[in-house]
Amino acid sequence: MIHLSHAADASDGGIATAVAGLRQAQQAAGLAAGWVTADRYPPLHRDHQLSSGLLAASPPLLHLHGLWRSPTRCAPRLVAAGIPLVIAPHGMLDAGALAISRRRKQLVWHLWEQRALASARCLHALCAAEAAAIRALLPQAPIAIIPNGVNTSVASGHRQPPPAWAGTIPSGEPVLLFLGRFHAKKGLAPLLAAWQAAAAAAQRAGWWLALVGYGDGGALARRVAAAQARGELQRLLVLPPAFGADKTAILHAASAFVLPSFSEGLPMAALEAMGHRLPCLLSDACNLPQAFSAGAALPAAPQPAALVMALERLFALSPAERAAMGAAGAALVHEQFSWPQVAEQTRQLYTWILAGGTPPGFVQLPAAVTSR
């Protein structure tokens, strides 16, 4: 089978990280999993060349990740040629995501996106909340609920290189980490407002905030620099994106993680943070209710007042309490979000799509099918 997405680098956000991890886990489990990205083709002829390349490859099944781009425009042609299709929207059908560029998405939905999604044998949701959002738009679609995974081995105690803030943040002072795209939906504006409001508490407790990411052309860094020139947003750093060993180093060196998003599918950064034993501040939109029930996260709604309360709760935790939250997160990730478990679920999904029979227990069928 072949995975299909827009890109294999940061330009596709967490999707690229998720697909890379899933493919690696599937290959380790003995599945022949390839990966094709649309950005390998020039924009002018992308749809035609992408479709032609996939038709020539003739995979037994295609697992498409993400919406609103060339892969879904090509989907009906590929299905018409007899290639079974699974589509994973990765949170892009949630209400918060649909509200971004709403008019454009409404047009695209009617032109091709709805037809592409309806042509899939099954839709792949990352969590129950995403499945509900998909069901509201596509009531007749089978939906498999399979989460993103985490490579739990990266959280081991191997010696790490110094983090990106080494030399700026004094050694031993706790760091609250944001890691990901600098996008409005991530709740960065209310986080900045809350950090300024909680400045005195952060100073007393010795905390810093490190924003590590990309995707806004430097707008966030300029905004923070202007605020700091006015004497605001102290003990805050904006740092470039980190990948591979550099990302592991900052996760290892951080003291806690924050993601007050307005809209998510199932955020890889939050799973990785828990895998690295970091206590988390998460909004409900992160779709990780298990993190709250397990005691691994504190609620952090994307409003300044709510975030101030979350920050002050974090600052009041003792090192032992933070360690207990981190251990709870690591246990949760190991039990529910390990890549081998996810790879096995996708194997079961593909087998059902290709061979038929009883669907796996994580597949939700529409009512008309279930009642037969």
Secondary structure, 3 states (H helix, E strand, C coil): CEEEECCCCHHHHHHHHHHHHHHHHHHHCCCCCEEEEHHHCCHHHHHHHHHHHHHHHCCCCEEEECCCCHHHHHHHHHHHCCCCEEEECCCCCCHHHHCCCHHHHHHHHHHHHHHHHHCCCEEEECCHHHHHHHHHHCCCCCEEECCCCECHHHHCCCCCCCCCCECCECCCCCEEEEEEECCHHHCHHHHHHHHHHCHHHHHHHCCEEEEEEECCCCHHHHHHHHHHHCCCCCCEEEECCCCHHHHHHHHHHCCEEEECCCCCCCCHHHHHHHHCCCCEEECHHHCCHHHHHCCCEEECCCCHHHHHHHHHHHHHCCHHHHHHHHHHHHHHHHHHCEHHHHHHHHHHHHHHHHHCCCCCCCEECCHHHHCC
